[in-house]
Amino acid sequence: MTVAFTIAVAGKGGVGKSTLSALLVREMSSRSGKVVLAVDADPNSNLGEKLGVAVERTIGDLREDLLKRSEELAGGGSKHEAVMYHLRLAMVEGREFDLVTMGRSEGRGCYCYINNLLRTYLDDVMDDYPYVVIDNEAGMEHLSRRTCRRMDVLLVVSDATTVGLTTAGRILTLAREMELDIGAAVLIINRVRGELPPALRDAVPQGFSSVVLIPHDPAVEELAASGGPLSRLPPDSPAVNAVRGLARELK
């Protein structure tokens, strides 16, 4: 059985995690010639928008529905099968990628059983793909739930600010304290204009296996403003070229 190469993208809010994730999904699909699994684990879900697909239902929606209908579902294996069937319905399938959108966080009630099934579902489907890219919510809450069993690479994204770099270092420290199964940790400094000034170079946290700079790209900003998918970026886009180089380093 093929074991998927899993890339988790983390960082504080507003640093461009979803943009990086979308560009990575397309690049890994292009490199492998196969369908990549994209997981949008941010409650403020916009990975589908950046990939150019409409998301009609999320795992959060299904989780709420299933909790309300828990007494209607039969026990044992049939209940498990019913939940797994509905989880599959939340996947958007495409030629380059399949997308699972987690959606909003839990409300009131016990979600333990359904969350455990979600972990089982992701474990089951992940190895059907050569690559999995997980766009996480700000911070480490999703990773701390261990919804993803392992990460071959953890990409921690920062903007070109001292605050952002400090936060990136804290996220890496927290990931290690939680003893997450991480192969390599890479620091991504996003939207860099020219060279990093000395003050920012001094602020780069220790502990990352490598540091990758993604240059400022006006075309990315324009698409973000218009809500257009990143597939409209030209092939010589600075951001596309940088992510292409990153993908070569990852595997």
Backbone as CSV, one residue per row, in Angstrom:
resi,resn,N_x,N_y,N_z,CA_x,CA_y,CA_z,C_x,C_y,C_z
1,MET,0.841,-1.195,0.000,0.000,0.000,0.000,0.877,1.247,0.000
2,THR,0.536,2.203,-0.829,1.265,3.465,-0.890,0.951,4.311,0.334
3,VAL,1.973,4.895,0.928,1.786,5.789,2.068,1.880,7.225,1.573
4,ALA,0.855,7.993,1.826,0.813,9.366,1.325,1.885,10.221,1.974
5,PHE,2.462,11.108,1.190,3.399,12.112,1.699,2.561,13.299,2.153
6,THR,2.566,13.572,3.467,1.641,14.540,4.052,2.346,15.837,4.405
7,ILE,1.778,16.945,3.913,2.310,18.287,4.154,1.268,19.069,4.953
8,ALA,1.614,19.504,6.147,0.719,20.308,6.971,1.204,21.755,6.968
9,VAL,0.279,22.694,6.759,0.609,24.123,6.684,-0.003,24.812,7.902
10,ALA,0.833,25.463,8.713,0.379,26.112,9.938,0.927,27.526,9.998
11,GLY,0.434,28.305,10.962,0.889,29.681,11.137,-0.218,30.541,11.696
12,LYS,0.125,31.767,12.066,-0.891,32.663,12.598,-1.811,33.133,11.482
13,GLY,-2.919,33.756,11.856,-3.886,34.194,10.861,-3.346,35.294,9.956
14,GLY,-3.763,35.248,8.689,-3.456,36.326,7.757,-2.094,36.299,7.116
15,VAL,-1.368,35.183,7.251,-0.019,35.141,6.681,0.032,34.480,5.307
16,GLY,-1.121,33.964,4.833,-1.164,33.368,3.498,-1.085,31.854,3.474
17,LYS,-1.563,31.198,4.549,-1.515,29.732,4.597,-2.339,29.106,3.479
18,SER,-3.548,29.624,3.272,-4.426,29.026,2.254,-3.885,29.236,0.848
19,THR,-3.300,30.399,0.606,-2.689,30.657,-0.702,-1.548,29.681,-0.950
20,LEU,-0.671,29.519,0.032,0.434,28.578,-0.104,-0.091,27.162,-0.294
21,SER,-1.113,26.773,0.474,-1.665,25.425,0.362,-2.223,25.170,-1.030
22,ALA,-2.975,26.140,-1.564,-3.566,25.976,-2.888,-2.487,25.850,-3.963
23,LEU,-1.454,26.676,-3.870,-0.366,26.606,-4.846,0.376,25.267,-4.733
24,LEU,0.543,24.776,-3.509,1.203,23.488,-3.321,0.375,22.341,-3.872
25,VAL,-0.934,22.393,-3.667,-1.812,21.339,-4.187,-1.645,21.216,-5.697
26,ARG,-1.701,22.351,-6.383,-1.593,22.329,-7.841,-0.193,21.902,-8.290
27,GLU,0.831,22.356,-7.587,2.194,22.005,-7.971,2.463,20.514,-7.750
28,MET,2.009,19.964,-6.623,2.244,18.551,-6.359,1.466,17.683,-7.330
29,SER,0.290,18.121,-7.730,-0.468,17.389,-8.741,0.242,17.431,-10.082
30,SER,0.757,18.609,-10.447,1.469,18.753,-11.714,2.725,17.893,-11.730
31,ARG,3.444,17.859,-10.616,4.689,17.096,-10.546,4.437,15.594,-10.617
32,SER,3.384,15.135,-9.947,3.128,13.700,-9.868,2.237,13.188,-10.988
33,GLY,1.454,14.100,-11.598,0.480,13.680,-12.596,-0.687,12.931,-11.991
34,LYS,-0.877,13.072,-10.675,-1.940,12.350,-9.979,-2.794,13.312,-9.147
35,VAL,-3.913,12.789,-8.687,-4.822,13.584,-7.868,-4.255,13.713,-6.459
36,VAL,-4.257,14.931,-5.927,-3.772,15.235,-4.583,-4.966,15.445,-3.663
37,LEU,-4.858,15.013,-2.424,-5.908,15.281,-1.440,-5.616,16.597,-0.740
38,ALA,-6.557,17.535,-0.822,-6.464,18.816,-0.121,-7.450,18.796,1.048
39,VAL,-6.973,19.146,2.236,-7.831,19.188,3.429,-7.837,20.617,3.952
40,ASP,-9.018,21.236,3.947,-9.166,22.580,4.498,-9.616,22.446,5.947
41,ALA,-8.675,22.584,6.878,-8.958,22.410,8.302,-9.150,23.743,9.017
42,ASP,-9.313,24.818,8.269,-9.524,26.151,8.849,-11.021,26.435,8.907
43,PRO,-11.582,26.747,10.101,-13.008,27.073,10.181,-13.394,28.222,9.249
44,ASN,-12.473,29.143,8.996,-12.706,30.215,8.026,-12.304,29.679,6.646
45,SER,-13.095,28.758,6.150,-12.709,27.959,4.982,-12.675,28.792,3.707
46,ASN,-11.508,28.847,3.068,-11.423,29.509,1.763,-10.458,28.799,0.813
47,LEU,-10.028,27.592,1.184,-9.140,26.855,0.293,-9.858,26.491,-1.005
48,GLY,-11.136,26.113,-0.899,-11.905,25.792,-2.097,-11.991,26.968,-3.052
49,GLU,-12.202,28.152,-2.501,-12.264,29.363,-3.321,-10.944,29.587,-4.052
50,LYS,-9.838,29.390,-3.369,-8.535,29.602,-3.993,-8.209,28.514,-5.024
51,LEU,-8.813,27.331,-4.834,-8.626,26.258,-5.799,-9.638,26.335,-6.941
52,GLY,-10.637,27.208,-6.796,-11.610,27.403,-7.862,-12.759,26.411,-7.875
53,VAL,-13.120,25.854,-6.685,-14.246,24.924,-6.613,-15.231,25.399,-5.555
54,ALA,-16.498,25.047,-5.751,-17.547,25.402,-4.796,-17.702,24.291,-3.772
55,VAL,-17.728,24.654,-2.501,-17.902,23.691,-1.419,-19.334,23.803,-0.907
56,GLU,-20.121,22.762,-1.135,-21.530,22.804,-0.745,-21.749,22.321,0.684
57,ARG,-20.963,21.347,1.114,-21.120,20.832,2.470,-19.746,20.624,3.082
58,THR,-19.668,20.852,4.366,-18.413,20.649,5.086,-18.573,19.511,6.089
59,ILE,-17.444,19.035,6.604,-17.488,18.028,7.661,-18.232,18.576,8.876
60,GLY,-18.058,19.870,9.153,-18.770,20.488,10.274,-20.274,20.411,10.103
61,ASP,-20.753,20.673,8.882,-22.190,20.563,8.617,-22.677,19.141,8.876
62,LEU,-21.953,18.169,8.335,-22.343,16.775,8.502,-22.267,16.342,9.962
63,ARG,-21.267,16.849,10.663,-21.104,16.492,12.071,-22.322,16.954,12.869
64,GLU,-22.794,18.172,12.587,-23.985,18.681,13.273,-25.214,17.840,12.931
65,ASP,-25.363,17.516,11.639,-26.523,16.729,11.214,-26.499,15.340,11.848
66,LEU,-25.339,14.722,11.859,-25.230,13.376,12.397,-25.460,13.351,13.902
67,LEU,-25.038,14.401,14.599,-25.275,14.457,16.034,-26.770,14.536,16.313
68,LYS,-27.492,15.314,15.520,-28.938,15.433,15.696,-29.647,14.114,15.387
69,ARG,-29.083,13.339,14.463,-29.727,12.109,14.022,-29.135,10.871,14.678
70,SER,-28.326,11.057,15.713,-27.593,9.935,16.296,-28.520,8.825,16.785
71,GLU,-29.693,9.209,17.322,-30.606,8.193,17.826,-31.302,7.447,16.693
72,GLU,-31.381,8.079,15.507,-32.022,7.431,14.369,-31.125,6.387,13.737
73,LEU,-29.814,6.595,13.834,-28.882,5.674,13.191,-28.797,4.375,13.973
74,ALA,-28.693,3.303,13.258,-28.574,2.002,13.900,-27.225,1.902,14.595
75,GLY,-27.124,1.017,15.592,-25.879,0.866,16.312,-24.885,0.002,15.563
76,GLY,-23.678,-0.118,16.150,-22.663,-1.011,15.609,-22.149,-0.607,14.259
77,GLY,-21.885,-1.650,13.449,-21.263,-1.432,12.150,-22.095,-0.592,11.216
78,SER,-23.419,-0.732,11.258,-24.260,0.034,10.341,-24.179,1.525,10.637
79,LYS,-24.041,1.891,11.913,-23.885,3.301,12.259,-22.560,3.816,11.721
80,HIS,-21.510,3.026,11.900,-20.198,3.403,11.381,-20.261,3.602,9.871
81,GLU,-20.868,2.677,9.171,-20.957,2.769,7.719,-21.761,3.987,7.287
82,ALA,-22.835,4.290,8.015,-23.662,5.450,7.664,-22.869,6.741,7.806
83,VAL,-22.110,6.851,8.894,-21.315,8.058,9.115,-20.228,8.173,8.052
84,MET,-19.544,7.083,7.754,-18.478,7.116,6.756,-19.035,7.477,5.382
85,TYR,-20.225,6.988,5.075,-20.864,7.321,3.795,-21.109,8.821,3.694
86,HIS,-21.642,9.419,4.762,-21.921,10.853,4.739,-20.633,11.674,4.689
87,LEU,-19.582,11.183,5.336,-18.311,11.890,5.264,-17.789,11.926,3.829
88,ARG,-17.959,10.829,3.109,-17.507,10.802,1.714,-18.288,11.792,0.865
89,LEU,-19.538,12.042,1.225,-20.350,12.990,0.467,-19.824,14.419,0.574
90,ALA,-19.024,14.687,1.615,-18.503,16.041,1.809,-17.262,16.304,0.977
91,MET,-16.787,15.322,0.229,-15.582,15.501,-0.585,-15.946,16.061,-1.957
92,VAL,-15.201,17.087,-2.367,-15.331,17.633,-3.722,-14.245,16.983,-4.572
93,GLU,-14.636,16.273,-5.618,-13.675,15.536,-6.429,-13.369,16.286,-7.720
94,GLY,-12.093,16.265,-8.122,-11.670,16.956,-9.332,-10.606,16.172,-10.070
95,ARG,-10.089,16.749,-11.150,-9.071,16.062,-11.950,-7.680,16.190,-11.340
96,GLU,-7.405,17.325,-10.669,-6.087,17.542,-10.079,-6.074,17.284,-8.582
97,PHE,-7.217,17.437,-7.941,-7.267,17.300,-6.487,-8.672,16.926,-6.047
98,ASP,-8.762,16.296,-4.882,-10.011,16.108,-4.163,-9.913,16.965,-2.905
99,LEU,-11.017,17.605,-2.524,-11.005,18.551,-1.406,-11.972,18.122,-0.318
100,VAL,-11.465,18.044,0.902,-12.295,17.841,2.087,-12.229,19.116,2.918
101,THR,-13.382,19.681,3.245,-13.442,20.923,4.013,-14.014,20.633,5.394
102,MET,-13.235,20.941,6.427,-13.645,20.621,7.793,-14.795,21.499,8.273
103,GLY,-14.758,22.789,7.943,-15.835,23.685,8.359,-15.711,24.140,9.790
104,ARG,-16.830,24.584,10.333,-16.813,25.231,11.645,-16.508,24.250,12.756
105,SER,-16.093,24.819,13.901,-15.793,24.004,15.074,-17.076,23.473,15.697
106,GLU,-16.896,22.601,16.680,-18.044,21.982,17.318,-18.879,22.971,18.130
107,GLY,-20.159,22.684,18.215,-21.051,23.425,19.097,-21.251,22.627,20.370
108,ARG,-22.458,22.691,20.922,-22.742,21.938,22.141,-22.976,20.473,21.803
109,GLY,-22.757,19.629,22.804,-22.983,18.214,22.602,-21.675,17.441,22.526
110,CYS,-21.795,16.118,22.520,-20.609,15.264,22.490,-20.298,14.856,21.054
111,TYR,-19.117,15.218,20.612,-18.684,14.915,19.249,-17.598,13.841,19.232
112,CYS,-17.321,13.226,20.374,-16.175,12.327,20.459,-16.265,11.209,19.429
113,TYR,-17.437,10.573,19.342,-17.586,9.435,18.435,-17.391,9.871,16.980
114,ILE,-18.023,10.968,16.602,-17.934,11.429,15.214,-16.525,11.916,14.905
115,ASN,-15.886,12.613,15.847,-14.507,13.057,15.625,-13.563,11.870,15.460
116,ASN,-13.785,10.805,16.225,-12.964,9.612,16.072,-13.168,8.983,14.699
117,LEU,-14.420,8.999,14.221,-14.680,8.483,12.883,-14.021,9.358,11.826
118,LEU,-13.973,10.666,12.090,-13.312,11.562,11.146,-11.825,11.204,11.035
119,ARG,-11.189,10.940,12.163,-9.791,10.523,12.124,-9.638,9.225,11.331
120,THR,-10.546,8.283,11.582,-10.505,7.014,10.854,-10.709,7.245,9.363
121,TYR,-11.647,8.117,9.034,-11.931,8.420,7.628,-10.700,9.004,6.938
122,LEU,-10.068,9.990,7.573,-8.879,10.591,6.981,-7.751,9.564,6.852
123,ASP,-7.586,8.733,7.876,-6.566,7.693,7.799,-6.840,6.747,6.632
124,ASP,-8.127,6.430,6.436,-8.491,5.502,5.363,-8.245,6.096,3.988
125,VAL,-8.626,7.366,3.807,-8.573,7.933,2.455,-7.201,8.506,2.111
126,MET,-6.416,8.899,3.116,-5.151,9.584,2.829,-4.220,8.738,1.974
127,ASP,-4.177,7.446,2.255,-3.223,6.606,1.543,-3.704,6.213,0.148
128,ASP,-4.849,6.749,-0.259,-5.279,6.595,-1.652,-4.642,7.657,-2.544
129,TYR,-3.866,8.558,-1.928,-3.289,9.685,-2.663,-1.766,9.699,-2.485
130,PRO,-1.037,10.181,-3.496,0.415,10.283,-3.322,0.804,11.425,-2.394
131,TYR,-0.002,12.500,-2.389,0.288,13.670,-1.571,-0.988,14.153,-0.886
132,VAL,-0.827,14.617,0.335,-1.916,15.240,1.087,-1.417,16.589,1.584
133,VAL,-2.194,17.646,1.339,-1.857,18.993,1.811,-2.966,19.439,2.757
134,ILE,-2.596,19.752,4.001,-3.571,20.146,5.022,-3.370,21.617,5.372
135,ASP,-4.380,22.421,5.093,-4.374,23.847,5.419,-5.008,24.015,6.795
136,ASN,-4.193,24.285,7.808,-4.671,24.309,9.188,-5.188,25.681,9.596
137,GLU,-5.977,25.683,10.657,-6.431,26.934,11.242,-5.257,27.626,11.935
138,ALA,-5.441,28.898,12.277,-4.390,29.648,12.957,-4.030,28.959,14.271
139,GLY,-2.731,28.899,14.552,-2.284,28.248,15.774,-2.143,26.754,15.578
140,MET,-2.296,25.987,16.651,-2.036,24.550,16.608,-3.217,23.722,17.103
141,GLU,-4.414,24.326,17.225,-5.527,23.594,17.827,-5.874,22.331,17.050
142,HIS,-5.957,22.467,15.712,-6.316,21.298,14.909,-5.249,20.216,15.013
143,LEU,-3.990,20.619,14.950,-2.922,19.634,15.052,-2.922,18.958,16.421
144,SER,-3.288,19.729,17.465,-3.275,19.170,18.808,-4.338,18.086,18.980
145,ARG,-5.369,18.115,18.148,-6.396,17.067,18.221,-5.929,15.781,17.552
146,ARG,-4.788,15.859,16.862,-4.208,14.698,16.194,-5.163,14.099,15.170
147,THR,-5.943,14.979,14.515,-6.788,14.506,13.431,-5.931,13.905,12.331
148,CYS,-4.764,14.484,12.133,-3.794,13.944,11.171,-2.777,13.105,11.930
149,ARG,-2.615,11.848,11.553,-1.770,10.939,12.330,-0.295,11.267,12.217
150,ARG,0.108,11.871,11.117,1.528,12.159,10.937,1.686,13.302,9.946
151,MET,2.857,13.933,9.965,3.199,14.965,8.991,4.604,14.696,8.505
152,ASP,4.764,14.433,7.227,6.106,14.296,6.690,6.829,15.633,6.720
153,VAL,6.072,16.706,6.470,6.628,18.058,6.522,5.613,18.982,7.185
154,LEU,6.078,19.771,8.145,5.282,20.847,8.726,5.825,22.163,8.193
155,LEU,4.999,22.876,7.429,5.367,24.192,6.931,4.750,25.235,7.848
156,VAL,5.582,26.008,8.524,5.083,27.078,9.394,5.270,28.393,8.647
157,VAL,4.156,29.071,8.363,4.171,30.269,7.526,4.181,31.514,8.398
158,SER,5.018,32.464,8.022,5.093,33.762,8.695,5.093,34.853,7.643
159,ASP,4.649,36.034,8.027,4.887,37.196,7.175,6.261,37.766,7.539
160,ALA,6.691,38.761,6.802,8.029,39.319,7.004,8.000,40.369,8.112
161,THR,7.637,39.914,9.324,7.605,40.793,10.486,8.221,40.061,11.677
162,THR,8.706,40.829,12.641,9.274,40.228,13.844,8.212,39.466,14.625
163,VAL,6.998,40.028,14.697,5.902,39.355,15.409,5.582,38.021,14.750
164,GLY,5.506,38.022,13.424,5.200,36.794,12.711,6.253,35.725,12.924
165,LEU,7.522,36.110,12.876,8.601,35.154,13.067,8.632,34.605,14.490
166,THR,8.341,35.470,15.451,8.272,35.015,16.843,7.157,33.999,17.015
167,THR,5.996,34.275,16.399,4.869,33.341,16.478,5.214,32.014,15.819
168,ALA,5.916,32.062,14.676,6.314,30.834,13.988,7.201,29.970,14.886
169,GLY,8.127,30.603,15.595,8.975,29.862,16.514,8.174,29.219,17.631
170,ARG,7.163,29.927,18.132,6.330,29.377,19.203,5.524,28.184,18.707
171,ILE,5.038,28.259,17.473,4.272,27.146,16.911,5.132,25.902,16.791
172,LEU,6.376,26.065,16.343,7.274,24.916,16.255,7.548,24.341,17.634
173,THR,7.784,25.196,18.612,8.023,24.729,19.979,6.825,23.947,20.507
174,LEU,5.616,24.476,20.255,4.401,23.813,20.719,4.226,22.463,20.036
175,ALA,4.512,22.400,18.738,4.391,21.137,18.013,5.304,20.076,18.625
176,ARG,6.488,20.473,18.999,7.426,19.516,19.597,7.003,19.124,21.008
177,GLU,6.451,20.081,21.748,5.974,19.767,23.089,4.823,18.766,23.048
178,MET,3.998,18.848,21.986,2.876,17.924,21.845,3.316,16.573,21.293
179,GLU,4.621,16.458,20.988,5.198,15.218,20.479,4.463,14.729,19.234
180,LEU,4.159,15.671,18.337,3.545,15.313,17.070,4.563,14.584,16.202
181,ASP,4.067,13.707,15.366,4.928,12.921,14.484,5.251,13.756,13.247
182,ILE,6.371,14.473,13.292,6.757,15.395,12.221,8.098,14.949,11.649
183,GLY,8.154,14.839,10.318,9.407,14.482,9.673,10.376,15.650,9.621
184,ALA,9.951,16.749,9.009,10.785,17.949,8.891,9.922,19.178,9.103
185,ALA,10.521,20.234,9.631,9.821,21.506,9.847,10.514,22.587,9.028
186,VAL,9.743,23.260,8.180,10.288,24.286,7.290,9.600,25.610,7.587
187,LEU,10.385,26.658,7.735,9.846,28.006,7.939,9.650,28.664,6.582
188,ILE,8.425,29.139,6.329,8.096,29.876,5.106,7.885,31.335,5.477
189,ILE,8.686,32.229,4.922,8.474,33.667,5.129,7.813,34.195,3.859
190,ASN,6.582,34.614,4.000,5.732,34.943,2.855,5.718,36.448,2.576
191,ARG,5.461,36.772,1.316,5.296,38.170,0.856,6.535,39.014,1.146
192,VAL,7.664,38.469,0.844,8.924,39.173,1.093,9.204,40.139,-0.053
193,ARG,9.508,41.373,0.282,9.867,42.393,-0.707,11.383,42.576,-0.699
194,GLY,12.058,42.041,-1.707,13.513,42.162,-1.771,14.201,41.272,-0.745
195,GLU,15.321,41.748,-0.234,16.086,41.010,0.765,15.527,41.252,2.167
196,LEU,15.678,40.254,3.021,15.291,40.445,4.418,16.257,41.427,5.072
197,PRO,15.750,42.447,5.754,16.650,43.358,6.467,17.341,42.643,7.621
198,PRO,18.467,43.154,8.083,19.224,42.496,9.158,18.390,42.194,10.403
199,ALA,17.491,43.116,10.771,16.682,42.903,11.982,15.815,41.654,11.849
200,LEU,15.269,41.426,10.656,14.436,40.239,10.453,15.283,38.979,10.342
201,ARG,16.443,39.090,9.730,17.326,37.913,9.671,17.705,37.465,11.084
202,ASP,17.920,38.421,11.963,18.263,38.094,13.347,17.073,37.493,14.098
203,ALA,15.846,37.809,13.631,14.637,37.332,14.319,14.188,35.953,13.851
204,VAL,14.826,35.400,12.819,14.439,34.073,12.318,14.665,33.047,13.421
205,PRO,13.623,32.327,13.832,13.769,31.379,14.951,14.618,30.172,14.582
206,GLN,15.232,29.594,15.584,16.053,28.405,15.402,15.171,27.154,15.409
207,GLY,15.708,26.073,14.885,15.025,24.783,14.986,14.416,24.280,13.700
208,PHE,14.288,25.152,12.697,13.732,24.721,11.416,14.830,24.100,10.562
209,SER,14.452,23.086,9.789,15.443,22.431,8.930,15.847,23.317,7.767
210,SER,14.967,24.216,7.347,15.301,25.158,6.277,14.348,26.340,6.340
211,VAL,14.734,27.414,5.654,13.923,28.637,5.572,13.733,28.961,4.095
212,VAL,12.475,29.171,3.691,12.146,29.455,2.291,11.421,30.798,2.222
213,LEU,11.856,31.661,1.318,11.225,32.963,1.127,10.290,32.906,-0.075
214,ILE,9.054,33.392,0.118,8.090,33.523,-0.972,7.963,35.018,-1.273
215,PRO,8.314,35.465,-2.470,8.303,36.905,-2.750,6.897,37.488,-2.838
216,HIS,6.816,38.761,-2.559,5.568,39.497,-2.761,5.157,39.384,-4.223
217,ASP,3.874,39.084,-4.466,3.373,38.889,-5.828,2.090,39.692,-5.995
218,PRO,2.138,40.806,-6.722,0.936,41.631,-6.902,-0.229,40.865,-7.511
219,ALA,0.057,39.890,-8.373,-1.018,39.128,-9.010,-1.801,38.312,-7.987
220,VAL,-1.129,37.822,-6.959,-1.815,37.085,-5.899,-2.761,38.017,-5.147
221,GLU,-2.305,39.223,-4.861,-3.149,40.205,-4.171,-4.377,40.562,-5.002
222,GLU,-4.188,40.707,-6.301,-5.312,41.045,-7.177,-6.356,39.939,-7.179
223,LEU,-5.919,38.702,-7.244,-6.866,37.587,-7.229,-7.562,37.475,-5.877
224,ALA,-6.836,37.753,-4.803,-7.454,37.723,-3.476,-8.539,38.781,-3.364
225,ALA,-8.283,39.952,-3.942,-9.264,41.040,-3.888,-10.510,40.715,-4.701
226,SER,-10.324,40.029,-5.833,-11.454,39.725,-6.715,-12.119,38.393,-6.400
227,GLY,-11.470,37.593,-5.556,-12.011,36.274,-5.236,-11.746,35.250,-6.317
228,GLY,-10.821,35.535,-7.224,-10.521,34.608,-8.307,-9.618,33.474,-7.864
229,PRO,-9.688,32.316,-8.521,-8.834,31.174,-8.162,-7.385,31.412,-8.556
230,LEU,-6.486,30.773,-7.850,-5.067,30.963,-8.103,-4.614,30.285,-9.395
231,SER,-5.470,29.484,-9.990,-5.133,28.879,-11.283,-4.984,29.939,-12.364
232,ARG,-5.465,31.147,-12.117,-5.334,32.245,-13.086,-3.954,32.896,-13.058
233,LEU,-3.132,32.522,-12.084,-1.787,33.090,-12.036,-0.987,32.632,-13.256
234,PRO,-0.199,33.512,-13.841,0.636,33.094,-14.974,1.721,32.127,-14.504
235,PRO,2.229,31.252,-15.384,3.235,30.263,-14.978,4.548,30.880,-14.510
236,ASP,4.818,32.138,-14.907,6.045,32.796,-14.455,5.810,33.701,-13.253
237,SER,4.673,33.539,-12.591,4.380,34.302,-11.381,5.465,34.072,-10.336
238,PRO,5.932,35.140,-9.656,6.953,34.960,-8.612,6.541,33.967,-7.534
239,ALA,5.267,34.009,-7.128,4.805,33.085,-6.098,4.786,31.653,-6.615
240,VAL,4.318,31.459,-7.836,4.284,30.123,-8.434,5.692,29.557,-8.555
241,ASN,6.627,30.371,-9.024,8.013,29.918,-9.160,8.616,29.530,-7.816
242,ALA,8.316,30.327,-6.781,8.857,30.030,-5.452,8.286,28.725,-4.902
243,VAL,6.992,28.503,-5.087,6.363,27.265,-4.609,6.869,26.072,-5.415
244,ARG,7.153,26.288,-6.689,7.731,25.213,-7.503,9.091,24.788,-6.931
245,GLY,9.887,25.780,-6.547,11.169,25.467,-5.926,11.003,24.782,-4.584
246,LEU,10.024,25.229,-3.807,9.742,24.602,-2.511,9.366,23.139,-2.692
247,ALA,8.507,22.869,-3.677,8.065,21.492,-3.930,9.237,20.584,-4.268
248,ARG,10.207,21.100,-4.996,11.392,20.296,-5.336,12.170,19.937,-4.068
249,GLU,12.195,20.856,-3.116,12.925,20.599,-1.869,12.206,19.596,-0.970
250,LEU,10.858,19.618,-1.025,10.081,18.772,-0.132,10.241,17.299,-0.472
251,LYS,10.132,16.988,-1.768,10.267,15.585,-2.175,10.398,15.534,-3.692
